[in-house]
């Protein structure tokens, strides 16, 4: 039997399911809004540095595949990290959206493919 976690990875971008917590989901008429916050887990790329989470960068809103005739809006808050020794502000470079759009990469690729027919 498929787990809830695996089911979510089929419906939502896998990187969001793996690295972000769903904090809220709301339905507004024909739209589904899902809110994500990046987990407070230090990435392996920063494992050699002494860093701590210092809140979030401004939230972005991204369109994704429709679900059950609902427009899906993903509200994503990424963490901001501070290097304790240098004071440098860091954030992971998640490739959340397709360049030049406000859509997830998979959704933008899908739309581009179907527009060729």
C-alpha positions in Angstrom: 0.0 0.0 0.0 1.2 3.5 -0.8 2.0 5.8 2.1 0.6 9.3 2.5 4.1 10.7 2.0 4.5 8.8 -1.3 1.0 9.9 -2.4 1.9 13.5 -1.8 5.0 13.1 -4.0 2.7 12.0 -6.8 0.5 15.1 -6.5 3.0 17.8 -5.6 6.6 18.6 -6.7 8.8 16.1 -4.9 11.3 18.6 -3.7 8.6 20.4 -1.8 7.4 17.2 -0.1 10.9 16.3 0.8 12.3 19.6 2.0 9.3 21.7 3.1 6.5 21.3 5.6 2.9 21.9 4.6 1.7 24.5 7.1 -1.8 25.1 5.7 -4.1 24.3 2.8 -7.2 26.4 1.9 -9.8 26.2 -0.8 -11.2 29.4 -2.2 -13.9 28.9 -4.9 -11.9 27.5 -7.9 -8.5 27.7 -6.3 -6.5 25.5 -3.9 -3.8 27.3 -1.9 -1.1 25.2 -0.3 1.4 26.8 2.1 5.0 25.5 2.6 7.8 26.4 4.9 11.4 25.1 4.4 12.3 22.6 7.1 14.8 23.7 9.7 17.4 21.2 8.5 20.9 22.3 7.6 21.9 21.2 4.1 25.0 19.0 3.5 26.5 21.9 1.5 26.7 24.0 4.7 27.8 21.1 7.0 31.3 22.4 7.4 30.0 25.8 8.7 28.4 26.9 11.9 25.0 28.2 10.8 21.6 28.8 12.2 18.2 29.6 10.8 17.2 33.3 11.0 13.7 33.3 9.7 12.5 33.3 6.1 12.9 35.2 2.9 9.7 36.7 1.4 7.1 34.2 0.3 6.7 33.4 -3.3 3.5 32.1 -5.0 3.9 29.6 -7.8 1.2 27.9 -10.1 1.2 24.2 -10.4 -0.9 21.5 -12.1 -4.6 21.8 -11.5 -6.2 19.2 -9.1 -9.8 18.2 -9.4 -10.6 21.3 -11.5 -9.0 23.6 -9.0 -6.2 26.0 -9.8 -3.3 25.2 -7.5 -1.3 28.0 -6.0 1.8 27.0 -4.0 2.9 29.5 -1.4 6.6 28.9 -0.6 8.7 30.3 2.3 12.4 29.5 2.1 14.7 29.8 5.1 17.4 32.4 5.6 20.5 31.1 7.3 23.3 33.1 9.1 26.9 31.9 9.3 27.7 32.5 13.0 31.4 33.0 12.4 31.3 35.4 9.4 27.8 36.9 9.8 27.1 36.0 6.1 23.5 35.5 5.1 22.9 32.3 3.2 20.0 30.6 1.5 19.7 27.5 -0.6 19.4 27.9 -4.3 16.2 26.0 -4.9 15.1 26.0 -8.5 11.5 26.4 -7.6 10.1 28.1 -10.7 10.7 27.9 -14.5 12.7 30.9 -15.6 10.5 33.8 -16.8 7.3 32.3 -15.3 5.6 31.9 -12.0 5.1 28.2 -12.5 6.8 25.1 -11.3 9.3 23.7 -13.8 7.2 20.5 -14.4 4.0 22.5 -15.1 5.8 25.0 -17.4 7.4 22.1 -19.4 4.0 20.4 -19.6 2.3 23.5 -21.0 5.1 24.1 -23.4 4.7 20.5 -24.8 1.0 20.7 -25.2 1.2 24.1 -26.9 3.2 22.5 -29.8 0.2 20.4 -30.9 
